[in-house]
Amino acid sequence: MSIPQELKYTKDHEWVKVTGDEATVGITDFAQGELGDIVYVEVETVGDTLDQEAIFGTIEAVKTVSDLFMPVSGEVLEVNTGLESEPETINSDPYGAGWIVKIKIQDASQIDGLLTDAQYKEEIGA
């Protein structure tokens, strides 16, 4: 299981890659493994500004549907449109081509409250 050091993580199993005042968000390798085969991703919040921990979309696997939570407050700028036709990309490349949304960070101080790779490993018992 992969847990890149340069990313931040949430207890809800989202990862965050911060670039300036924007962030790319996806779900972790652990999360995609727990969900199993991902068949659909729905995000209808593009253009919306959401609070930290608000639901920004859902991810559907063969046996379950899970909510996706904002790791930090911000505006949803872009959705990975490649997931419309190939949602299984999240299973094969969760930290690369399987990213889900890009957001404009509203409160950069919230980044400090996210988990480091070591803290996330502890959280999932890895």
VMD Tcl script that builds the backbone (N, CA, C; Angstrom):
set m [mol new atoms 378]
animate dup $m
set s [atomselect $m all]
$s set {name element resname resid chain x y z} {
  {N N MET 1 A 0.845 -1.181 0.000}
  {CA C MET 1 A 0.000 0.000 0.000}
  {C C MET 1 A 0.889 1.242 0.000}
  {N N SER 2 A 0.539 2.177 -0.826}
  {CA C SER 2 A 1.323 3.387 -1.006}
  {C C SER 2 A 0.740 4.554 -0.203}
  {N N ILE 3 A 1.607 5.282 0.507}
  {CA C ILE 3 A 1.211 6.489 1.240}
  {C C ILE 3 A 2.315 7.528 1.015}
  {N N PRO 4 A 2.221 8.297 -0.083}
  {CA C PRO 4 A 3.281 9.260 -0.404}
  {C C PRO 4 A 3.529 10.281 0.711}
  {N N GLN 5 A 4.817 10.549 0.983}
  {CA C GLN 5 A 5.215 11.463 2.053}
  {C C GLN 5 A 4.847 12.915 1.778}
  {N N GLU 6 A 4.808 13.312 0.503}
  {CA C GLU 6 A 4.619 14.726 0.177}
  {C C GLU 6 A 3.157 15.183 0.263}
  {N N LEU 7 A 2.237 14.258 0.507}
  {CA C LEU 7 A 0.820 14.597 0.565}
  {C C LEU 7 A 0.360 14.762 2.007}
  {N N LYS 8 A -0.815 15.381 2.165}
  {CA C LYS 8 A -1.501 15.461 3.453}
  {C C LYS 8 A -2.723 14.547 3.350}
  {N N TYR 9 A -3.260 14.147 4.507}
  {CA C TYR 9 A -4.339 13.167 4.536}
  {C C TYR 9 A -5.418 13.561 5.531}
  {N N THR 10 A -6.626 12.996 5.325}
  {CA C THR 10 A -7.717 13.192 6.274}
  {C C THR 10 A -8.073 11.852 6.902}
  {N N LYS 11 A -8.762 11.913 8.025}
  {CA C LYS 11 A -9.237 10.685 8.668}
  {C C LYS 11 A -10.323 10.016 7.824}
  {N N ASP 12 A -10.885 10.761 6.873}
  {CA C ASP 12 A -11.899 10.214 5.962}
  {C C ASP 12 A -11.265 9.611 4.710}
  {N N HIS 13 A -9.934 9.525 4.685}
  {CA C HIS 13 A -9.169 8.851 3.632}
  {C C HIS 13 A -9.066 9.620 2.313}
  {N N GLU 14 A -9.152 10.949 2.406}
  {CA C GLU 14 A -8.810 11.759 1.241}
  {C C GLU 14 A -7.343 12.154 1.345}
  {N N TRP 15 A -6.704 12.332 0.191}
  {CA C TRP 15 A -5.345 12.884 0.159}
  {C C TRP 15 A -5.413 14.270 -0.456}
  {N N VAL 16 A -4.425 15.099 -0.118}
  {CA C VAL 16 A -4.387 16.486 -0.571}
  {C C VAL 16 A -2.973 16.814 -1.022}
  {N N LYS 17 A -2.867 17.339 -2.237}
  {CA C LYS 17 A -1.585 17.839 -2.738}
  {C C LYS 17 A -1.735 19.342 -2.909}
  {N N VAL 18 A -1.009 20.101 -2.087}
  {CA C VAL 18 A -1.116 21.558 -2.096}
  {C C VAL 18 A -0.096 22.142 -3.062}
  {N N THR 19 A -0.587 23.034 -3.943}
  {CA C THR 19 A 0.261 23.761 -4.876}
  {C C THR 19 A -0.162 25.230 -4.814}
  {N N GLY 20 A 0.585 26.037 -4.061}
  {CA C GLY 20 A 0.208 27.439 -3.897}
  {C C GLY 20 A -1.097 27.542 -3.128}
  {N N ASP 21 A -2.099 28.224 -3.726}
  {CA C ASP 21 A -3.393 28.369 -3.056}
  {C C ASP 21 A -4.430 27.392 -3.605}
  {N N GLU 22 A -3.955 26.379 -4.317}
  {CA C GLU 22 A -4.853 25.348 -4.843}
  {C C GLU 22 A -4.438 23.983 -4.308}
  {N N ALA 23 A -5.376 23.060 -4.362}
  {CA C ALA 23 A -5.082 21.702 -3.911}
  {C C ALA 23 A -5.782 20.702 -4.827}
  {N N THR 24 A -5.107 19.590 -5.049}
  {CA C THR 24 A -5.690 18.464 -5.766}
  {C C THR 24 A -6.089 17.453 -4.699}
  {N N VAL 25 A -7.272 16.858 -4.868}
  {CA C VAL 25 A -7.825 15.955 -3.862}
  {C C VAL 25 A -8.223 14.632 -4.516}
  {N N GLY 26 A -7.959 13.553 -3.806}
  {CA C GLY 26 A -8.397 12.227 -4.240}
  {C C GLY 26 A -8.603 11.353 -3.026}
  {N N ILE 27 A -8.809 10.052 -3.258}
  {CA C ILE 27 A -8.896 9.136 -2.125}
  {C C ILE 27 A -7.623 8.296 -2.074}
  {N N THR 28 A -7.295 7.829 -0.899}
  {CA C THR 28 A -6.044 7.117 -0.689}
  {C C THR 28 A -6.072 5.699 -1.266}
  {N N ASP 29 A -4.890 5.153 -1.399}
  {CA C ASP 29 A -4.736 3.775 -1.833}
  {C C ASP 29 A -5.476 2.837 -0.874}
  {N N PHE 30 A -5.377 3.123 0.419}
  {CA C PHE 30 A -6.092 2.330 1.428}
  {C C PHE 30 A -7.595 2.372 1.155}
  {N N ALA 31 A -8.141 3.576 0.924}
  {CA C ALA 31 A -9.585 3.735 0.702}
  {C C ALA 31 A -10.050 2.990 -0.542}
  {N N GLN 32 A -9.314 3.116 -1.651}
  {CA C GLN 32 A -9.750 2.439 -2.866}
  {C C GLN 32 A -9.700 0.926 -2.671}
  {N N GLY 33 A -8.727 0.448 -1.878}
  {CA C GLY 33 A -8.636 -0.975 -1.597}
  {C C GLY 33 A -9.808 -1.479 -0.765}
  {N N GLU 34 A -10.229 -0.653 0.187}
  {CA C GLU 34 A -11.378 -1.003 1.027}
  {C C GLU 34 A -12.678 -0.974 0.229}
  {N N LEU 35 A -12.807 -0.014 -0.686}
  {CA C LEU 35 A -14.024 0.099 -1.499}
  {C C LEU 35 A -14.145 -1.026 -2.521}
  {N N GLY 36 A -13.031 -1.434 -3.077}
  {CA C GLY 36 A -13.062 -2.426 -4.150}
  {C C GLY 36 A -13.222 -1.742 -5.493}
  {N N ASP 37 A -13.778 -2.448 -6.458}
  {CA C ASP 37 A -13.879 -1.934 -7.829}
  {C C ASP 37 A -14.792 -0.713 -7.902}
  {N N ILE 38 A -14.199 0.437 -8.251}
  {CA C ILE 38 A -14.949 1.683 -8.343}
  {C C ILE 38 A -15.611 1.768 -9.708}
  {N N VAL 39 A -16.919 2.050 -9.684}
  {CA C VAL 39 A -17.695 2.051 -10.929}
  {C C VAL 39 A -18.263 3.423 -11.297}
  {N N TYR 40 A -18.263 4.377 -10.358}
  {CA C TYR 40 A -18.858 5.676 -10.669}
  {C C TYR 40 A -18.394 6.716 -9.656}
  {N N VAL 41 A -18.127 7.918 -10.137}
  {CA C VAL 41 A -17.794 9.052 -9.276}
  {C C VAL 41 A -18.726 10.190 -9.658}
  {N N GLU 42 A -19.370 10.792 -8.657}
  {CA C GLU 42 A -20.281 11.899 -8.921}
  {C C GLU 42 A -19.853 13.118 -8.118}
  {N N VAL 43 A -19.587 14.202 -8.831}
  {CA C VAL 43 A -19.259 15.477 -8.206}
  {C C VAL 43 A -20.062 16.541 -8.946}
  {N N GLU 44 A -21.017 17.148 -8.240}
  {CA C GLU 44 A -21.846 18.196 -8.842}
  {C C GLU 44 A -21.655 19.524 -8.126}
  {N N THR 45 A -20.463 19.715 -7.563}
  {CA C THR 45 A -20.211 20.909 -6.754}
  {C C THR 45 A -19.209 21.862 -7.397}
  {N N VAL 46 A -18.905 21.702 -8.678}
  {CA C VAL 46 A -17.962 22.610 -9.336}
  {C C VAL 46 A -18.522 24.027 -9.264}
  {N N GLY 47 A -17.666 24.958 -8.838}
  {CA C GLY 47 A -18.079 26.350 -8.687}
  {C C GLY 47 A -18.600 26.669 -7.300}
  {N N ASP 48 A -18.874 25.642 -6.507}
  {CA C ASP 48 A -19.376 25.852 -5.147}
  {C C ASP 48 A -18.210 26.033 -4.174}
  {N N THR 49 A -18.415 26.894 -3.188}
  {CA C THR 49 A -17.457 27.036 -2.103}
  {C C THR 49 A -18.029 26.276 -0.913}
  {N N LEU 50 A -17.263 25.312 -0.432}
  {CA C LEU 50 A -17.739 24.421 0.624}
  {C C LEU 50 A -16.837 24.504 1.851}
  {N N ASP 51 A -17.430 24.253 3.002}
  {CA C ASP 51 A -16.673 24.240 4.252}
  {C C ASP 51 A -15.885 22.949 4.387}
  {N N GLN 52 A -14.849 22.999 5.202}
  {CA C GLN 52 A -14.072 21.808 5.520}
  {C C GLN 52 A -15.030 20.740 6.054}
  {N N GLU 53 A -14.852 19.513 5.588}
  {CA C GLU 53 A -15.625 18.330 5.957}
  {C C GLU 53 A -17.015 18.280 5.324}
  {N N ALA 54 A -17.379 19.265 4.491}
  {CA C ALA 54 A -18.645 19.189 3.757}
  {C C ALA 54 A -18.516 18.127 2.664}
  {N N ILE 55 A -19.632 17.540 2.296}
  {CA C ILE 55 A -19.635 16.523 1.242}
  {C C ILE 55 A -19.538 17.229 -0.117}
  {N N PHE 56 A -18.540 16.836 -0.927}
  {CA C PHE 56 A -18.406 17.439 -2.261}
  {C C PHE 56 A -18.788 16.476 -3.377}
  {N N GLY 57 A -19.060 15.223 -3.050}
  {CA C GLY 57 A -19.446 14.254 -4.067}
  {C C GLY 57 A -19.579 12.869 -3.453}
  {N N THR 58 A -19.774 11.881 -4.340}
  {CA C THR 58 A -19.862 10.493 -3.893}
  {C C THR 58 A -19.029 9.612 -4.814}
  {N N ILE 59 A -18.633 8.480 -4.264}
  {CA C ILE 59 A -17.881 7.502 -5.032}
  {C C ILE 59 A -18.595 6.163 -4.859}
  {N N GLU 60 A -18.865 5.500 -5.982}
  {CA C GLU 60 A -19.623 4.262 -5.950}
  {C C GLU 60 A -18.736 3.096 -6.362}
  {N N ALA 61 A -18.737 2.082 -5.513}
  {CA C ALA 61 A -18.052 0.837 -5.821}
  {C C ALA 61 A -19.127 -0.231 -6.045}
  {N N VAL 62 A -18.708 -1.419 -6.406}
  {CA C VAL 62 A -19.662 -2.483 -6.714}
  {C C VAL 62 A -20.636 -2.711 -5.558}
  {N N LYS 63 A -20.151 -2.652 -4.312}
  {CA C LYS 63 A -20.989 -3.008 -3.172}
  {C C LYS 63 A -21.427 -1.851 -2.282}
  {N N THR 64 A -20.928 -0.634 -2.522}
  {CA C THR 64 A -21.223 0.465 -1.598}
  {C C THR 64 A -21.092 1.824 -2.278}
  {N N VAL 65 A -21.681 2.823 -1.653}
  {CA C VAL 65 A -21.516 4.216 -2.070}
  {C C VAL 65 A -20.975 4.982 -0.868}
  {N N SER 66 A -19.935 5.786 -1.074}
  {CA C SER 66 A -19.336 6.562 0.009}
  {C C SER 66 A -19.318 8.039 -0.346}
  {N N ASP 67 A -19.500 8.864 0.676}
  {CA C ASP 67 A -19.401 10.307 0.487}
  {C C ASP 67 A -17.937 10.713 0.401}
  {N N LEU 68 A -17.693 11.810 -0.313}
  {CA C LEU 68 A -16.372 12.426 -0.416}
  {C C LEU 68 A -16.428 13.739 0.358}
  {N N PHE 69 A -15.451 13.969 1.235}
  {CA C PHE 69 A -15.472 15.125 2.125}
  {C C PHE 69 A -14.351 16.110 1.785}
  {N N MET 70 A -14.677 17.402 1.852}
  {CA C MET 70 A -13.686 18.450 1.614}
  {C C MET 70 A -12.623 18.399 2.710}
  {N N PRO 71 A -11.355 18.285 2.332}
  {CA C PRO 71 A -10.297 18.250 3.342}
  {C C PRO 71 A -10.045 19.621 3.964}
  {N N VAL 72 A -10.285 20.670 3.203}
  {CA C VAL 72 A -10.173 22.057 3.673}
  {C C VAL 72 A -11.277 22.871 2.999}
  {N N SER 73 A -11.635 23.987 3.593}
  {CA C SER 73 A -12.638 24.862 2.991}
  {C C SER 73 A -12.106 25.426 1.683}
  {N N GLY 74 A -12.988 25.525 0.688}
  {CA C GLY 74 A -12.558 26.095 -0.577}
  {C C GLY 74 A -13.581 25.927 -1.676}
  {N N GLU 75 A -13.220 26.463 -2.835}
  {CA C GLU 75 A -14.080 26.398 -4.015}
  {C C GLU 75 A -13.638 25.241 -4.908}
  {N N VAL 76 A -14.602 24.434 -5.318}
  {CA C VAL 76 A -14.310 23.329 -6.232}
  {C C VAL 76 A -14.124 23.933 -7.626}
  {N N LEU 77 A -12.898 23.861 -8.138}
  {CA C LEU 77 A -12.557 24.478 -9.418}
  {C C LEU 77 A -12.743 23.539 -10.605}
  {N N GLU 78 A -12.437 22.270 -10.398}
  {CA C GLU 78 A -12.372 21.340 -11.529}
  {C C GLU 78 A -12.605 19.914 -11.045}
  {N N VAL 79 A -13.253 19.134 -11.893}
  {CA C VAL 79 A -13.439 17.706 -11.637}
  {C C VAL 79 A -12.649 16.944 -12.691}
  {N N ASN 80 A -12.092 15.823 -12.316}
  {CA C ASN 80 A -11.358 14.972 -13.250}
  {C C ASN 80 A -12.362 14.300 -14.185}
  {N N THR 81 A -12.539 14.860 -15.378}
  {CA C THR 81 A -13.538 14.346 -16.320}
  {C C THR 81 A -13.171 12.965 -16.858}
  {N N GLY 82 A -11.916 12.586 -16.767}
  {CA C GLY 82 A -11.509 11.251 -17.199}
  {C C GLY 82 A -12.168 10.147 -16.393}
  {N N LEU 83 A -12.611 10.483 -15.171}
  {CA C LEU 83 A -13.252 9.484 -14.322}
  {C C LEU 83 A -14.669 9.147 -14.790}
  {N N GLU 84 A -15.249 10.000 -15.646}
  {CA C GLU 84 A -16.589 9.716 -16.163}
  {C C GLU 84 A -16.603 8.408 -16.945}
  {N N SER 85 A -15.616 8.212 -17.786}
  {CA C SER 85 A -15.565 7.005 -18.609}
  {C C SER 85 A -14.686 5.915 -18.007}
  {N N GLU 86 A -13.776 6.287 -17.106}
  {CA C GLU 86 A -12.863 5.309 -16.519}
  {C C GLU 86 A -12.696 5.525 -15.007}
  {N N PRO 87 A -13.785 5.328 -14.231}
  {CA C PRO 87 A -13.687 5.542 -12.781}
  {C C PRO 87 A -12.708 4.583 -12.110}
  {N N GLU 88 A -12.446 3.455 -12.759}
  {CA C GLU 88 A -11.517 2.471 -12.194}
  {C C GLU 88 A -10.080 2.978 -12.144}
  {N N THR 89 A -9.824 4.134 -12.781}
  {CA C THR 89 A -8.504 4.756 -12.688}
  {C C THR 89 A -8.142 5.030 -11.227}
  {N N ILE 90 A -9.151 5.292 -10.395}
  {CA C ILE 90 A -8.897 5.513 -8.969}
  {C C ILE 90 A -8.293 4.258 -8.342}
  {N N ASN 91 A -8.741 3.086 -8.782}
  {CA C ASN 91 A -8.177 1.836 -8.260}
  {C C ASN 91 A -6.733 1.641 -8.705}
  {N N SER 92 A -6.447 1.947 -9.960}
  {CA C SER 92 A -5.120 1.658 -10.502}
  {C C SER 92 A -4.091 2.755 -10.237}
  {N N ASP 93 A -4.535 4.013 -10.061}
  {CA C ASP 93 A -3.601 5.127 -9.887}
  {C C ASP 93 A -4.224 6.204 -8.985}
  {N N PRO 94 A -4.479 5.865 -7.700}
  {CA C PRO 94 A -5.205 6.805 -6.834}
  {C C PRO 94 A -4.507 8.133 -6.603}
  {N N TYR 95 A -3.164 8.165 -6.662}
  {CA C TYR 95 A -2.434 9.407 -6.386}
  {C C TYR 95 A -2.014 10.147 -7.660}
  {N N GLY 96 A -2.331 9.612 -8.804}
  {CA C GLY 96 A -1.943 10.230 -10.073}
  {C C GLY 96 A -3.173 10.552 -10.903}
  {N N ALA 97 A -3.390 9.777 -11.955}
  {CA C ALA 97 A -4.504 10.017 -12.874}
  {C C ALA 97 A -5.864 9.845 -12.211}
  {N N GLY 98 A -5.893 9.255 -11.004}
  {CA C GLY 98 A -7.158 9.038 -10.301}
  {C C GLY 98 A -7.569 10.170 -9.370}
  {N N TRP 99 A -6.940 11.337 -9.505}
  {CA C TRP 99 A -7.371 12.486 -8.678}
  {C C TRP 99 A -8.841 12.781 -8.961}
  {N N ILE 100 A -9.526 13.413 -8.004}
  {CA C ILE 100 A -10.974 13.624 -8.168}
  {C C ILE 100 A -11.324 15.086 -8.429}
  {N N VAL 101 A -10.845 16.013 -7.586}
  {CA C VAL 101 A -11.149 17.435 -7.790}
  {C C VAL 101 A -9.925 18.299 -7.522}
  {N N LYS 102 A -9.991 19.507 -8.059}
  {CA C LYS 102 A -9.030 20.558 -7.717}
  {C C LYS 102 A -9.826 21.665 -7.055}
  {N N ILE 103 A -9.268 22.214 -5.981}
  {CA C ILE 103 A -9.968 23.245 -5.231}
  {C C ILE 103 A -9.071 24.455 -5.007}
  {N N LYS 104 A -9.711 25.618 -4.829}
  {CA C LYS 104 A -9.007 26.837 -4.420}
  {C C LYS 104 A -9.161 26.917 -2.904}
  {N N ILE 105 A -8.047 26.871 -2.204}
  {CA C ILE 105 A -8.058 26.842 -0.741}
  {C C ILE 105 A -8.523 28.188 -0.193}
  {N N GLN 106 A -9.492 28.130 0.711}
  {CA C GLN 106 A -10.035 29.346 1.319}
  {C C GLN 106 A -9.284 29.708 2.609}
  {N N ASP 107 A -8.886 28.711 3.381}
  {CA C ASP 107 A -8.220 28.950 4.666}
  {C C ASP 107 A -6.989 28.047 4.757}
  {N N ALA 108 A -5.836 28.599 4.389}
  {CA C ALA 108 A -4.602 27.816 4.329}
  {C C ALA 108 A -4.191 27.253 5.688}
  {N N SER 109 A -4.657 27.860 6.774}
  {CA C SER 109 A -4.299 27.359 8.100}
  {C C SER 109 A -4.875 25.959 8.349}
  {N N GLN 110 A -5.931 25.598 7.622}
  {CA C GLN 110 A -6.533 24.271 7.794}
  {C C GLN 110 A -5.603 23.149 7.313}
  {N N ILE 111 A -4.665 23.480 6.425}
  {CA C ILE 111 A -3.706 22.483 5.925}
  {C C ILE 111 A -2.916 21.897 7.097}
  {N N ASP 112 A -2.569 22.766 8.067}
  {CA C ASP 112 A -1.775 22.329 9.213}
  {C C ASP 112 A -2.507 21.291 10.062}
  {N N GLY 113 A -3.829 21.256 9.984}
  {CA C GLY 113 A -4.613 20.299 10.757}
  {C C GLY 113 A -4.765 18.942 10.092}
  {N N LEU 114 A -4.289 18.823 8.849}
  {CA C LEU 114 A -4.384 17.536 8.156}
  {C C LEU 114 A -3.280 16.598 8.632}
  {N N LEU 115 A -3.448 15.323 8.349}
  {CA C LEU 115 A -2.487 14.319 8.799}
  {C C LEU 115 A -1.266 14.249 7.889}
  {N N THR 116 A -0.098 13.993 8.495}
  {CA C THR 116 A 1.100 13.686 7.712}
  {C C THR 116 A 1.005 12.227 7.278}
  {N N ASP 117 A 1.920 11.785 6.427}
  {CA C ASP 117 A 1.920 10.382 6.006}
  {C C ASP 117 A 2.083 9.463 7.220}
  {N N ALA 118 A 2.947 9.827 8.167}
  {CA C ALA 118 A 3.167 8.996 9.358}
  {C C ALA 118 A 1.912 8.928 10.221}
  {N N GLN 119 A 1.229 10.064 10.385}
  {CA C GLN 119 A 0.007 10.085 11.170}
  {C C GLN 119 A -1.097 9.272 10.478}
  {N N TYR 120 A -1.163 9.350 9.149}
  {CA C TYR 120 A -2.170 8.574 8.421}
  {C C TYR 120 A -1.893 7.076 8.540}
  {N N LYS 121 A -0.626 6.687 8.450}
  {CA C LYS 121 A -0.269 5.270 8.618}
  {C C LYS 121 A -0.730 4.768 9.978}
  {N N GLU 122 A -0.526 5.586 10.994}
  {CA C GLU 122 A -0.964 5.219 12.342}
  {C C GLU 122 A -2.483 5.117 12.395}
  {N N GLU 123 A -3.162 6.051 11.743}
  {CA C GLU 123 A -4.633 6.083 11.718}
  {C C GLU 123 A -5.213 4.794 11.139}
  {N N ILE 124 A -4.580 4.264 10.094}
  {CA C ILE 124 A -5.121 3.062 9.439}
  {C C ILE 124 A -4.446 1.788 9.928}
  {N N GLY 125 A -3.515 1.925 10.849}
  {CA C GLY 125 A -2.839 0.756 11.400}
  {C C GLY 125 A -1.861 0.096 10.454}
  {N N ALA 126 A -1.237 0.912 9.589}
  {CA C ALA 126 A -0.279 0.364 8.605}
  {C C ALA 126 A 1.117 0.312 9.170}
}
mol reanalyze $m
mol bondsrecalc $m
mol representation Tube
mol addrep $m
